[in-house]
Amino acid sequence: MSTLFNNYARRSVHLVKGKGTYVYDANGKEYLDFTSGIAVVSLGHAHPSIVQALTKQSEKLWHTSNLFESPEQEKLAHSLVQHTPFSKAFFCNSGAEANEAAIKLARKHTGKHVIITFEQSFHGRTFGAMAATGQEKVKQGYGPMLETFITIPFNDCTALEQAIDEDVAAIMLEVIQGEGGVHAITPQFASTIQRLCKEKGILCIVDEVQTGIGRTGTRYAYEQTGLEPDILTLAKGLGGGFPIGAMLGHEKLAEAFGPGTHGTTFGGNPLAVAVAQTVVDHVFDESFLKEVQQKAAYMKQKLTAVLPAERFSVRGKGLLVGIACTEDVAPFIQQAEQNGLLLVQAGQDVIRLLPPLTVTNEEIDVAIERLTAILLEPSLT
């Protein structure tokens, strides 16, 4: 009997080693990893530069309180906000923590308490982030939610217009709903959000925990939408596998987060910052991002060419790809695992592909070959 709480539907594979896009289980079996720890291992497993950065920092300083100055945090913050509308950063440990900080900052700055979010969104499992999430299954059994979140259909301009009143502090959204089925914001909806925020003095919070740090082919996914967020949240790929989250914000918000208003013991610790700086230095290079775009286009074209449109549709941006199916995808993902390909769901009928940003075209070919052999196998349809 396990001494762990049973809050994860764990698979029966025990992974012990990884290198690049491949991982290996305790029996030595090799798997092509198209989960990346759910969009986390942005530079692949055991990337030499990350290993070197972590090793070097571990020999100097692991932890110090945020009561002391940190030039390393200042450097990482500058790397994240340069060439953006943002001028401030706050470091924490996870995406849920980053979203909690964003919710607190929006409410404190505006003096208002209503935040509009969207159906099928996912913002985390802490109480504030859970209340913001637009999926009832995440909230079941926990009693009354934190007030006040209004959840409306995604990409519905009319519903958004009707939800706006003088109590709304912010609109909080993912520009691509990763957990919710890989649904992207429409240009019209982005334009409507931008207009309403400007007209009504409402803050725009964009959750890029899954889409940020090059995952969609640009530094941040919002850059492809026309949105101008006031607050941006990050985690997952920022640390390349080491726990770190971040909230970026406009200068106008700085006064609301003065000394003692918010904090974290471990956020922005030296180990996490050293790793994240290494990730950002690699990913934010223009040539690296261009390669991500090229590989994304290659994968999408190959998938579209081989999968029959009457049963499958391919969507998403960059290396966040969803394959919508006309049936439950759980058996497909289980069979793929047996065949040496790790995948993850995005709802009941969507397969999510999240390879490391360093994946090669050859590895994409292998993954598509293994996946399509399963999807097009008559015995599984």
C-alpha positions as CSV (number, residue, x, y, z in Angstrom):
1,M,0.0,0.0,0.0
2,S,1.3,3.4,-0.9
3,T,2.0,6.0,1.8
4,L,1.2,8.8,-0.8
5,F,-2.2,10.4,-1.1
6,N,-4.0,9.0,-4.2
7,N,-4.7,12.4,-5.8
8,Y,-2.9,11.6,-9.0
9,A,-4.1,9.1,-11.6
10,R,-0.5,7.8,-11.9
11,R,0.6,5.7,-14.9
12,S,2.5,2.5,-14.1
13,V,5.8,3.7,-15.7
14,H,8.7,4.7,-13.4
15,L,10.9,7.1,-15.3
16,V,14.5,7.2,-14.0
17,K,16.5,9.1,-16.7
18,G,16.2,11.5,-19.5
19,K,18.3,13.0,-22.3
20,G,17.0,15.5,-24.8
21,T,13.6,14.3,-26.1
22,Y,13.9,10.8,-24.7
23,V,13.3,9.3,-21.3
24,Y,13.9,5.8,-19.9
25,D,12.1,3.8,-17.3
26,A,13.4,1.5,-14.6
27,N,13.5,-1.4,-16.9
28,G,15.5,0.4,-19.5
29,K,12.7,1.0,-22.0
30,E,13.0,4.2,-24.1
31,Y,10.2,6.6,-24.7
32,L,9.9,9.6,-26.9
33,D,8.7,12.3,-24.5
34,F,6.0,14.5,-26.1
35,T,4.7,15.7,-22.8
36,S,7.8,17.6,-21.6
37,G,6.5,17.2,-18.0
38,I,3.4,19.1,-19.4
39,A,5.2,21.9,-21.2
40,V,8.0,22.2,-18.6
41,V,11.2,20.7,-20.0
42,S,11.6,23.4,-22.6
43,L,15.2,22.6,-23.5
44,G,14.8,18.9,-23.2
45,H,16.0,16.6,-20.4
46,A,19.4,17.1,-18.9
47,H,20.4,20.0,-21.2
48,P,24.1,20.5,-20.7
49,S,23.8,24.3,-20.1
50,I,21.1,23.8,-17.4
51,V,23.1,21.1,-15.7
52,Q,26.2,23.4,-15.7
53,A,24.2,26.3,-14.4
54,L,22.6,24.3,-11.6
55,T,25.9,22.7,-10.7
56,K,27.8,26.0,-10.6
57,Q,25.2,27.7,-8.5
58,S,24.8,24.8,-6.1
59,E,28.5,25.2,-5.1
60,K,27.9,28.8,-4.2
61,L,24.5,29.5,-2.6
62,W,21.3,27.6,-2.5
63,H,19.0,29.9,-0.6
64,T,18.8,33.2,1.0
65,S,15.8,35.2,2.2
66,N,14.1,37.7,-0.1
67,L,15.0,40.2,2.6
68,F,18.3,40.7,0.9
69,E,19.1,42.2,-2.5
70,S,19.5,39.9,-5.5
71,P,21.3,41.1,-8.6
72,E,20.5,37.7,-10.1
73,Q,16.8,38.3,-9.7
74,E,17.2,41.7,-11.2
75,K,18.9,40.3,-14.2
76,L,16.3,37.7,-14.8
77,A,13.5,40.2,-14.3
78,H,15.1,42.5,-16.9
79,S,15.4,39.6,-19.4
80,L,11.7,38.8,-19.0
81,V,10.4,42.4,-19.3
82,Q,12.6,43.9,-21.9
83,H,10.9,44.7,-25.2
84,T,7.5,44.3,-23.4
85,P,4.9,46.7,-21.8
86,F,6.0,45.3,-18.4
87,S,8.5,46.9,-16.1
88,K,8.2,44.8,-12.9
89,A,8.5,41.1,-12.0
90,F,7.7,39.0,-8.9
91,F,9.2,35.5,-8.6
92,C,7.5,32.5,-6.9
93,N,7.5,28.7,-7.3
94,S,4.7,27.7,-9.6
95,G,2.0,28.8,-12.0
96,A,-0.7,28.7,-9.3
97,E,1.3,30.9,-7.1
98,A,1.9,33.3,-10.0
99,N,-1.9,33.5,-10.6
100,E,-2.6,34.0,-6.9
101,A,-0.2,37.0,-7.0
102,A,-1.9,38.3,-10.1
103,I,-5.4,38.1,-8.5
104,K,-4.1,39.8,-5.4
105,L,-2.4,42.6,-7.3
106,A,-5.4,43.2,-9.5
107,R,-7.8,43.5,-6.5
108,K,-5.4,45.6,-4.5
109,H,-4.6,48.0,-7.3
110,T,-8.2,48.6,-8.4
111,G,-9.9,48.3,-5.1
112,K,-12.5,46.1,-6.8
113,H,-13.1,42.4,-6.3
114,V,-14.8,40.9,-9.5
115,I,-12.6,39.1,-12.0
116,I,-14.0,37.7,-15.2
117,T,-12.7,34.3,-16.4
118,F,-13.7,31.8,-19.0
119,E,-15.3,28.3,-19.3
120,Q,-12.7,25.5,-19.8
121,S,-9.9,27.7,-18.5
122,F,-7.4,26.3,-16.0
123,H,-5.4,28.6,-13.6
124,G,-4.3,26.2,-10.9
125,R,-5.5,24.4,-7.8
126,T,-4.9,26.8,-4.9
127,F,-8.1,28.4,-3.7
128,G,-7.9,31.6,-5.7
129,A,-6.6,29.9,-8.8
130,M,-9.2,27.2,-8.5
131,A,-12.0,29.7,-8.1
132,A,-10.7,31.4,-11.3
133,T,-10.7,28.1,-13.2
134,G,-13.6,27.5,-15.5
135,Q,-13.9,23.8,-15.0
136,E,-16.4,22.5,-12.3
137,K,-14.6,19.2,-11.9
138,V,-11.7,21.0,-10.3
139,K,-13.9,22.7,-7.7
140,Q,-16.1,19.7,-6.6
141,G,-16.1,18.9,-2.9
142,Y,-14.4,22.1,-1.7
143,G,-17.5,24.1,-0.7
144,P,-18.0,27.8,-1.5
145,M,-15.4,29.3,-3.8
146,L,-13.4,32.5,-3.2
147,E,-15.5,35.5,-4.3
148,T,-15.9,36.9,-6.8
149,F,-15.3,35.3,-10.2
150,I,-17.7,35.4,-13.1
151,T,-17.1,32.7,-15.6
152,I,-18.5,33.1,-19.1
153,P,-18.0,31.3,-22.5
154,F,-14.7,31.7,-24.2
155,N,-14.6,33.7,-27.4
156,D,-18.1,35.0,-26.8
157,C,-18.0,38.8,-27.3
158,T,-21.7,39.3,-26.4
159,A,-21.4,37.5,-23.1
160,L,-18.3,39.5,-22.2
161,E,-20.0,42.8,-22.9
162,Q,-22.9,41.8,-20.7
163,A,-20.7,40.8,-17.8
164,I,-18.9,44.1,-17.5
165,D,-19.9,46.5,-14.7
166,E,-18.3,49.0,-12.4
167,D,-17.2,46.2,-9.9
168,V,-14.9,44.4,-12.4
169,A,-11.3,44.6,-11.5
170,A,-9.8,42.4,-14.3
171,I,-10.4,40.0,-17.1
172,M,-8.2,36.9,-16.7
173,L,-7.6,34.5,-19.6
174,E,-5.3,32.0,-21.4
175,V,-4.8,33.0,-25.0
176,I,-4.7,29.3,-25.7
177,Q,-6.6,27.1,-23.3
178,G,-4.1,24.2,-22.8
179,E,-5.8,22.0,-20.3
180,G,-9.2,23.0,-21.6
181,G,-8.8,21.5,-25.1
182,V,-6.2,23.6,-26.9
183,H,-8.6,26.4,-27.8
184,A,-7.1,29.7,-29.1
185,I,-8.5,33.1,-28.7
186,T,-10.1,34.6,-31.8
187,P,-8.9,38.0,-33.2
188,Q,-12.3,39.5,-32.6
189,F,-12.4,38.4,-29.0
190,A,-8.9,39.7,-28.3
191,S,-10.0,43.0,-29.8
192,T,-13.1,43.2,-27.7
193,I,-11.2,42.5,-24.5
194,Q,-8.6,45.1,-25.4
195,R,-11.3,47.7,-26.1
196,L,-13.3,47.0,-22.9
197,C,-10.2,47.1,-20.7
198,K,-9.2,50.5,-22.1
199,E,-12.7,52.0,-22.0
200,K,-13.6,50.7,-18.5
201,G,-10.3,50.9,-16.7
202,I,-10.2,47.1,-16.3
203,L,-6.9,45.2,-16.0
204,C,-6.1,42.4,-18.4
205,I,-4.4,39.4,-16.9
206,V,-2.9,36.8,-19.3
207,D,-2.0,33.4,-17.9
208,E,0.9,32.2,-19.9
209,V,1.9,29.4,-17.5
210,Q,1.7,26.9,-20.3
211,T,2.1,29.1,-23.4
212,G,5.0,31.3,-22.3
213,I,8.7,31.1,-22.8
214,G,8.7,30.2,-26.5
215,R,6.1,27.4,-26.5
216,T,4.1,29.0,-29.3
217,G,7.0,30.2,-31.3
218,T,7.3,33.7,-29.8
219,R,8.6,34.7,-26.3
220,Y,5.0,35.0,-25.1
221,A,1.8,33.9,-26.9
222,Y,0.0,37.2,-26.3
223,E,2.4,38.8,-28.8
224,Q,0.5,37.0,-31.5
225,T,-2.9,38.2,-30.5
226,G,-3.0,42.0,-30.4
227,L,-3.7,42.0,-26.6
228,E,-1.7,44.3,-24.4
229,P,-1.8,42.7,-20.9
230,D,-1.4,44.6,-17.7
231,I,-0.3,41.4,-15.9
232,L,1.4,38.3,-17.2
233,T,1.9,35.0,-15.4
234,L,4.6,32.4,-16.1
235,A,5.9,29.1,-14.8
236,K,6.4,25.6,-16.4
237,G,8.9,26.2,-19.2
238,L,10.6,29.1,-17.4
239,G,12.6,26.8,-15.2
240,G,13.1,24.0,-17.8
241,G,12.2,21.5,-15.1
242,F,13.3,23.5,-12.0
243,P,10.4,25.0,-10.0
244,I,9.9,28.7,-10.6
245,G,7.0,31.0,-11.5
246,A,6.8,34.7,-12.3
247,M,4.4,37.5,-12.5
248,L,5.1,40.5,-14.7
249,G,3.3,43.8,-14.4
250,H,3.1,47.4,-15.6
251,E,4.8,50.2,-13.7
252,K,1.5,51.6,-12.7
253,L,0.8,48.5,-10.6
254,A,4.1,48.8,-8.6
255,E,2.7,50.9,-5.8
256,A,0.1,48.3,-4.9
257,F,2.8,45.7,-4.0
258,G,4.9,47.5,-1.5
259,P,6.9,45.9,1.3
260,G,4.8,43.3,3.3
261,T,1.9,43.1,0.8
262,H,2.9,39.8,-0.7
263,G,5.8,37.4,-0.4
264,T,7.3,33.9,-0.6
265,T,10.0,32.0,1.2
266,F,11.5,30.1,-1.7
267,G,10.4,32.2,-4.7
268,G,13.3,33.4,-6.8
269,N,15.9,31.4,-4.9
270,P,19.4,31.3,-6.4
271,L,19.2,27.8,-7.8
272,A,15.9,28.5,-9.6
273,V,17.0,31.9,-10.9
274,A,20.3,30.5,-12.3
275,V,18.4,27.8,-14.2
276,A,15.7,30.2,-15.5
277,Q,18.3,32.7,-16.7
278,T,19.9,29.9,-18.7
279,V,16.6,28.9,-20.2
280,V,15.7,32.4,-21.1
281,D,19.1,33.1,-22.7
282,H,18.6,30.1,-25.0
283,V,14.9,30.5,-25.8
284,F,14.7,34.2,-26.3
285,D,17.3,34.1,-29.0
286,E,15.7,35.0,-32.3
287,S,17.2,32.1,-34.2
288,F,16.0,29.6,-31.6
289,L,12.4,31.0,-31.8
290,K,12.6,30.8,-35.6
291,E,13.5,27.1,-35.3
292,V,10.5,26.5,-33.0
293,Q,8.2,28.1,-35.6
294,Q,9.7,26.0,-38.4
295,K,9.4,22.8,-36.4
296,A,5.9,23.6,-35.4
297,A,4.9,24.3,-39.0
298,Y,6.5,21.0,-40.0
299,M,4.7,19.0,-37.4
300,K,1.3,20.5,-38.1
301,Q,1.7,20.0,-41.8
302,K,2.7,16.3,-41.4
303,L,-0.2,15.7,-39.0
304,T,-2.8,17.4,-41.2
305,A,-1.6,15.5,-44.2
306,V,-1.9,12.0,-42.6
307,L,-5.0,12.3,-40.4
308,P,-8.4,12.1,-42.1
309,A,-10.3,15.4,-41.5
310,E,-13.6,13.6,-40.9
311,R,-12.2,12.1,-37.6
312,F,-9.4,14.4,-36.5
313,S,-8.6,18.1,-36.5
314,V,-5.3,19.6,-35.7
315,R,-5.1,22.9,-33.7
316,G,-2.9,25.0,-31.5
317,K,0.2,27.2,-32.0
318,G,3.9,26.5,-32.0
319,L,4.8,23.3,-30.2
320,L,1.5,23.3,-28.2
321,V,-0.6,21.1,-30.6
322,G,-4.0,19.5,-30.0
323,I,-5.5,16.7,-32.0
324,A,-9.2,16.8,-31.6
325,C,-10.8,13.4,-32.1
326,T,-14.4,12.1,-32.5
327,E,-13.9,9.7,-29.5
328,D,-12.3,9.3,-26.1
329,V,-8.5,9.6,-26.5
330,A,-7.5,7.7,-23.4
331,P,-7.0,4.3,-25.2
332,F,-4.9,6.1,-27.8
333,I,-2.6,7.6,-25.2
334,Q,-2.3,4.3,-23.4
335,Q,-1.4,2.4,-26.6
336,A,1.1,5.2,-27.5
337,E,2.8,4.7,-24.2
338,Q,3.2,1.0,-24.8
339,N,4.7,1.8,-28.2
340,G,7.3,4.2,-26.7
341,L,5.5,7.6,-27.1
342,L,4.4,9.7,-24.1
343,L,1.4,12.0,-24.7
344,V,-1.1,13.8,-22.5
345,Q,-4.8,14.6,-22.8
346,A,-6.5,18.0,-23.0
347,G,-10.0,17.0,-22.0
348,Q,-11.7,13.8,-23.0
349,D,-11.4,14.0,-26.8
350,V,-8.1,15.9,-27.4
351,I,-4.6,14.6,-27.6
352,R,-2.0,17.2,-26.6
353,L,1.5,17.2,-28.0
354,L,4.1,19.1,-26.0
355,P,7.6,18.1,-27.1
356,P,10.6,20.0,-25.8
357,L,11.4,23.1,-27.9
358,T,14.6,21.4,-28.9
359,V,12.8,18.5,-30.6
360,T,14.2,17.6,-34.1
361,N,12.3,17.0,-37.3
362,E,13.5,13.4,-37.2
363,E,12.0,13.0,-33.7
364,I,8.8,14.6,-34.9
365,D,8.7,12.0,-37.8
366,V,9.1,9.1,-35.3
367,A,6.4,10.5,-33.0
368,I,3.9,11.0,-35.9
369,E,4.6,7.5,-37.2
370,R,4.0,5.9,-33.9
371,L,0.9,8.0,-33.2
372,T,-0.8,7.6,-36.6
373,A,-0.2,3.9,-36.5
374,I,-2.4,3.9,-33.4
375,L,-5.0,6.5,-34.5
376,L,-5.5,4.8,-37.8
377,E,-5.4,1.2,-36.5
378,P,-8.9,-0.3,-37.2
379,S,-8.9,-2.3,-34.0
380,L,-8.8,0.9,-31.9
381,T,-11.5,2.8,-33.8
